[in-house]
Amino acid sequence: MLAAPLLLTSLVAQAASNAPDAETEKFVCPEFPEATISLSYGSRYKDDSKSRSDIDAEANAAVNEALAPSDRFVQILSSLADKARTTPSQRSDIVRCAIDAIDDWAEADSFSEIDSLTANLSYASRVGGIAIAYAQLKSLILQSAEEPTADAAIIGRLQFSKKVEPAVATEETVVTDGEPSPETAPLPAAVSVPVSVPEDYLQSTETIEQWLTGLGHAIIQFWETDGPPMASKGNLRAWAALALIQIGLIVENESFIDWGLESHRVILDTIDPDGSLPMEMRRGKYALHYQLHAIAPMVTATAMLKEVNKLNPQPYMDRLIMAARFSLRAIEKPELVEEKTDKQQTVKSGLLEQKKYQIAWLEPLLVLEKDPELDATIDDLRPLTNSKLGGNMTQRFHGDKSDGSEIEGVEQ
C-alpha cells in the first residue's frame, strides 16, 4: 500500500456492486500524450501587474499549450487509478496500461529541462499528480512482502511507528472557468483481488521511482536556492510540498516528507488572525481563488500523512484548520476577501455553486476535522474530484459516500 488513505474498507463493497456490464466490458488502454521533457514559458500576467492578477491573453494561451500534455497525462492516470480500484475484472489490464505509460515518461526523463523561472514554479503540481496516481496504481500490485504489522502503518515501502514524533518546527494554474486531533487512523483494509505483474513490471517501478526521486531533489533544489521569497510562502510552494510528500511516501525518503512539512510551516507562519493567507490576499480579484489553491494541497497532504502519524506540531495543525475555515466562510461571503483587496472576487458566492475540483479538498479536510454539517452540505455534490489531488477524492477518503463516478470536468 502506497499513498494514504488509498485502500478504504468500503472499496471491496463498491467493486462488488459495479454493474455486470461494466465488469465484463473489455478494457482498452487509452492513448497517452507524448512525454513532456522541456518546459520554458513566461508569466501568464501582464508585465505591469504587481498583484499578478491581470492576465495577458497571449501569454496565458502559451502557458496552457505548454502544460496541456502533462495536465492531460495526469487526468488520464487519475481516471485509470479510480477505475482500477472499482473494477476488479479489469484491474490487471488497467494497472499494466498505466504503469507502462508512466514508465515511458520516466524513460524519457520527463521534466528534466525546466528552463524558466515560471516553469520551475508551476510544474511540481504535475509531478505530484503523476506520483499520486502511481502510488494508487502500485498499491494494487500484489506484494507479499508488504503485509501490515500490528504496531505500524505501511505506506508503500515506508513504515512509520505509530509513536513517531512530528518534527519541530507567483504563478500557477489557469485562472479561468475551465479545480483536528492527530491520532493515528485505523489501517484500511486491502482491496480484494490485487494483481500480480510480470517481472519486467517490477523493473518499471524501479525506473519510475528513480525518476520521481530525481524530480524530488530537483524541486527542493529550486525552492531552496532560486525560489522567489514571496512565492516561497504561497500556493506554489504548497503544491511542491504535496509532490515531495507523496514521493517521500513512495520511496521511503523521510527527508522529502520533512521538507514538505517544513514548507507547510513556512506558509502557515504567515497566516493572519482571521485565517487568510497574506501571499494570496495580494492577488486582487483572484485572492480567494488562490487562498483555495493553497489550502487544497496542504489539507490533502496532511490527511495522507495522518495515517502514518507524521504530522506537524499541533499549533500548525490549528493554523491549517483556521485557514480552511476562513476559506469556507469566504466562499459563502466573498466580501470578507473583497474588504482586504478592494476587488470583486472571481469565486462565486456559495459552497454549492463551486465546481467540484475547486472544493475536492473538503473530503480530506473532513478526515482532519469532523464536521457533520459540512459533510451533509456537500452530499449533493459528491463525488468530489480533482486529478492533481488524487482523482475521486470522495472515493479515496470517504469510500462509503462515493458513487464511483468518473472524474467530471477539468480542474484548473
Secondary structure by P-SEA (a helix, b strand, c coil): cccccccccaaaaaaaaccccccccbbbbccccccccbbbbcccccccccccccccaaaaaaaaaaaaaaaaaaaaaaaaaaaaaccccaaaaaaaaaaaaaaaaaaaccccccccccccccaaaaaaaaaaaaaaaaaaccccccccccccccccccccccccccccccccccccccccccccccccccccbbbbbcaaaaaaaaaaaaaaaaaaaaaaaaaaccccccccccaaaaaaaaaaaaaaaaaccaaaaaaaaaaaaaaacccccccccccccccccaaaaaaaaaaaaaaaaaaaaccccccccaaaaaaaaaaaaaaaaaaacaaaaaaaccccccccccccccccccccaaaaaaaacccaaaaaaacccccbbbcccccccccccccccccccccccccc
